[in-house]
Amino acid sequence: MRPLIVASLPILRREDLKKVQDVDADFVELRLDYLRERVEPTELAYLKGKVIVTLRDRNEGGVGNIDHDEKEAFLKKLFDLGVMYDVEESFLRKRKVPYEGQVVSAHYFSRLPDKEEVDQIFSRFKQAYTVKVAVSNLPGYRETLAYISEKPNATFMPMNVKPMERLAFALLGSKLLYTYVEAPTAQGQMNYKEAKRLLDFLFENGK
């Protein structure tokens, strides 16, 4: 299965939203946790079907401090507008935000999840667009990712590795491959144009 390319784009100001139209990727991830000014959910409605909106919490790799009440209200408005977003599994344990048809993510920086924890996450969020799990390159991380790769509707990736290793794991059946537009928002990301070139080569020659 060819993974869909998600090109991550930090949004520092409202004008950065105009860059989306020039990105030839399956999705553009709008990293609104970088934002320095307020944007209303309705301003993103015209990007429905093209973007995944992310308001990443700092403890899961985000930038800035996001008020959880405001985040909950923002995501609920996006849901009503039909704009896809990424919401952390840890946030969903604390707040009632719709996750059906969305990206549910979990990031493991200092430990690896065991099989039982992985099973519970995928069982709980069966109606998500995809469940995304990112793990640090701790001892045993490859085995953990191999187990996750067997789960239906999974997106998975190692952190703190070289871009080619990220790409290699995506080829094991990850639904999404996270890349960047201008600069990486996570270590190991590849530029989306390079990822698209490599996937085109691999899958065109594999026909």
C-alpha positions in Angstrom: 0.0 0.0 0.0 1.3 3.4 -0.9 1.2 5.8 2.0 -0.5 9.2 1.6 1.9 12.1 1.9 1.2 14.6 4.6 3.4 17.8 4.3 3.8 19.6 7.6 3.6 23.4 7.5 4.1 25.6 10.5 1.6 28.4 10.5 3.1 31.5 12.1 0.7 34.0 10.8 -2.6 34.1 8.8 -0.8 34.8 5.5 0.9 31.4 5.7 -2.4 29.7 4.9 -2.0 30.9 1.3 1.0 28.5 1.0 -1.3 25.5 1.1 -2.5 25.9 -2.5 1.1 25.5 -3.8 1.8 22.2 -2.0 1.4 19.1 -4.2 0.8 16.6 -1.4 -2.2 14.4 -0.4 -2.6 16.5 2.8 -1.0 19.6 4.3 -0.7 19.5 8.1 -1.4 23.0 9.4 0.7 23.3 12.6 -1.4 25.9 14.3 0.5 25.5 17.6 3.2 27.7 16.0 0.6 30.5 15.4 1.3 34.0 16.7 -2.1 35.4 16.1 -5.7 34.0 16.4 -7.3 32.2 13.5 -11.0 31.2 13.7 -12.1 27.7 12.6 -14.3 29.3 9.9 -11.2 30.7 8.2 -10.1 27.2 7.5 -13.4 25.9 6.0 -12.3 26.5 2.4 -9.3 24.1 3.0 -11.6 21.2 3.8 -10.3 17.9 2.3 -6.8 19.3 1.8 -5.6 19.9 5.3 -5.1 18.2 8.7 -5.2 20.8 11.5 -2.8 20.2 14.4 -2.8 22.0 17.7 -0.1 19.9 19.3 0.3 20.0 23.1 3.8 20.9 24.3 4.2 17.5 26.1 3.7 15.7 22.8 6.1 17.8 20.8 4.2 21.0 20.3 5.2 24.6 20.3 3.8 27.2 22.7 1.2 26.8 25.4 -2.3 26.0 24.3 -5.3 26.5 26.6 -7.2 23.2 26.7 -10.6 24.8 26.9 -9.9 26.8 23.8 -8.4 23.8 22.1 -11.5 21.7 22.8 -13.8 24.4 21.5 -11.7 24.9 18.4 -11.6 21.2 17.5 -15.3 20.9 18.0 -15.9 23.8 15.6 -13.6 22.2 13.0 -15.6 18.9 13.3 -18.8 20.8 12.6 -17.2 22.4 9.6 -15.9 19.0 8.3 -12.3 20.0 8.5 -10.0 17.2 9.5 -7.7 17.5 12.6 -5.1 15.6 14.6 -6.0 15.1 18.3 -3.8 13.4 20.8 -5.0 10.2 22.5 -3.9 11.7 25.8 -6.1 14.7 25.2 -9.1 12.5 24.4 -8.7 10.9 27.8 -9.3 14.2 29.4 -11.7 16.0 27.0 -14.7 14.9 25.0 -13.8 15.9 21.5 -15.1 14.0 18.4 -12.5 11.7 16.9 -14.5 9.9 14.3 -12.9 10.5 10.9 -9.9 12.3 12.5 -6.3 11.5 13.1 -5.8 10.2 16.7 -2.1 10.4 17.7 0.1 9.1 20.4 3.8 10.1 20.8 6.3 8.1 23.0 9.5 10.1 23.7 10.9 8.3 26.8 9.3 4.9 26.7 7.8 2.4 24.3 4.2 1.2 24.6 3.7 -2.5 25.3 1.4 -4.6 23.1 -1.5 -4.3 25.5 -1.4 -0.5 25.4 -1.2 -0.6 21.6 -4.1 -3.0 21.4 -6.2 -0.7 23.7 -5.6 2.4 21.7 -6.5 0.8 18.4 -9.5 -0.9 19.9 -10.9 2.3 21.4 -10.4 4.5 18.3 -11.6 2.2 15.5 -13.7 5.0 14.0 -10.7 7.3 13.5 -9.4 8.2 10.1 -6.2 6.7 11.3 -4.4 6.0 14.6 -0.9 7.5 14.4 1.8 6.2 16.8 5.3 7.7 16.9 8.0 6.2 19.0 11.6 7.2 19.9 14.4 5.1 18.7 14.8 3.3 22.1 15.9 -0.3 22.3 13.2 -2.4 20.8 11.5 0.3 18.8 11.7 -1.6 15.5 9.9 -4.5 17.1 7.2 -2.1 18.5 6.7 -0.5 15.1 6.5 -3.9 13.4 3.7 -4.9 15.8 1.8 -1.6 15.2 2.2 -2.2 11.4 -0.1 -5.2 11.7 -2.9 -3.0 13.1 -5.7 -1.9 10.6 -5.8 1.8 9.7 -2.4 2.5 11.4 0.0 5.3 10.8 3.4 4.7 12.4 6.9 6.2 12.5 10.1 6.2 14.4 11.4 9.5 15.8 15.0 10.7 16.0 16.1 8.6 13.0 17.2 9.5 9.5 14.6 10.3 6.9 15.2 7.1 4.8 14.4 5.0 7.8 11.1 6.8 8.3 10.3 6.2 4.7 11.2 2.5 5.0 8.8 2.0 7.9 6.1 3.8 6.1 6.4 1.2 3.3 5.4 -1.5 5.8 1.8 -0.3 5.5 1.6 3.0 7.2 -1.5 5.0 6.0 0.3 8.3 6.2 3.8 9.4 5.7 4.7 12.7 7.4 7.0 15.1 5.6 7.7 18.8 5.6 7.1 21.8 3.3 9.8 24.3 4.3 11.6 22.9 7.4 11.1 19.7 9.5 8.6 19.9 12.4 10.0 16.7 13.7 13.4 15.0 13.4 13.6 12.5 10.6 11.1 14.2 8.3 11.8 14.3 4.6 10.9 17.1 2.3 7.6 16.2 0.7 8.8 16.7 -2.9 11.6 14.1 -2.3 9.2 11.7 -0.6 6.8 12.0 -3.6 9.7 11.4 -6.0 10.8 8.3 -4.2 7.3 6.9 -3.8 6.5 7.6 -7.5 9.7 5.7 -8.4 9.0 2.7 -6.1 5.4 2.3 -7.0 5.6 3.0 -10.7 8.4 0.5 -11.0 6.5 -2.0 -8.9 3.5 -2.2 -11.2 
